[in-house]
Amino acid sequence: MRSQGGGLARPLENPDDTVLPDFTNPDAYRWWQEKHRPYLRMGVAAFKPDYGEAVPADALFADGRSGEQVHNIYPLL
């Protein structure tokens, strides 16, 4: 996700060393899938996406929604 200024939107928690993937961006979604594919092959059945509460309200997602609109549903993306 991006900030309104075009840079990376930093989460409200751990902003200095953390970014959150924009799962509305198809490239980011595919990247995430590929990173987790080995774990699925090992039998892992679920992952816990977290930090929805840390999505900045002014973040901009690839699908046009703001952080304010997405923060509660972020783990479901």
C-alpha positions in Angstrom: 0.0 0.0 0.0 1.1 3.5 -0.6 0.9 6.8 1.3 -0.9 9.7 -0.3 2.5 11.1 -1.1 3.3 8.0 -3.2 5.8 6.4 -0.8 5.3 3.2 1.2 2.5 3.5 3.8 4.0 2.5 7.1 1.9 0.6 9.6 1.1 2.4 12.9 2.9 -0.3 14.8 6.6 -0.9 14.1 6.7 1.7 11.3 10.5 1.8 11.1 11.0 -1.8 10.1 7.6 -3.0 8.8 5.5 -2.7 5.7 2.2 -4.4 4.9 1.5 -6.0 1.5 -1.3 -4.5 -0.6 -3.3 -7.6 -1.3 -5.5 -5.7 -3.7 -2.5 -5.4 -6.0 -2.4 -8.6 -8.1 1.4 -8.6 -8.2 1.7 -8.3 -4.4 -0.9 -11.1 -4.0 1.0 -13.4 -6.3 4.3 -12.6 -4.5 2.6 -13.5 -1.2 1.3 -16.8 -2.6 4.7 -17.8 -3.9 6.4 -17.0 -0.6 3.9 -19.2 1.3 3.6 -22.1 -1.2 6.4 -24.1 0.4 4.6 -24.0 3.7 1.4 -25.2 2.1 3.3 -28.1 0.6 4.5 -29.0 4.1 0.9 -29.2 5.2 0.3 -25.8 6.9 -3.4 -25.2 6.6 -3.7 -21.6 7.7 -1.9 -18.3 8.2 -2.9 -15.5 10.5 -2.6 -12.2 8.6 -2.6 -9.5 11.2 -2.0 -5.8 11.7 -5.3 -4.7 10.1 -5.6 -2.3 13.0 -2.2 -0.8 12.1 -3.2 0.1 8.5 -2.9 4.0 8.4 -6.2 5.6 7.7 -4.6 7.7 4.8 -3.0 4.6 3.1 -4.0 4.1 -0.5 -4.7 0.6 -1.8 -4.3 -0.5 -5.5 -8.0 -0.9 -5.8 -8.6 2.7 -4.9 -9.8 2.1 -1.3 -8.2 4.0 1.7 -6.8 2.5 4.8 -9.8 3.8 6.7 -12.0 1.6 4.4 -9.8 -1.5 4.5 -8.3 -1.7 8.0 -11.1 -3.8 9.5 -11.2 -6.3 6.5 -7.4 -6.3 5.9 -6.9 -9.9 7.3 -9.7 -11.1 4.9 -8.0 -9.8 1.7 
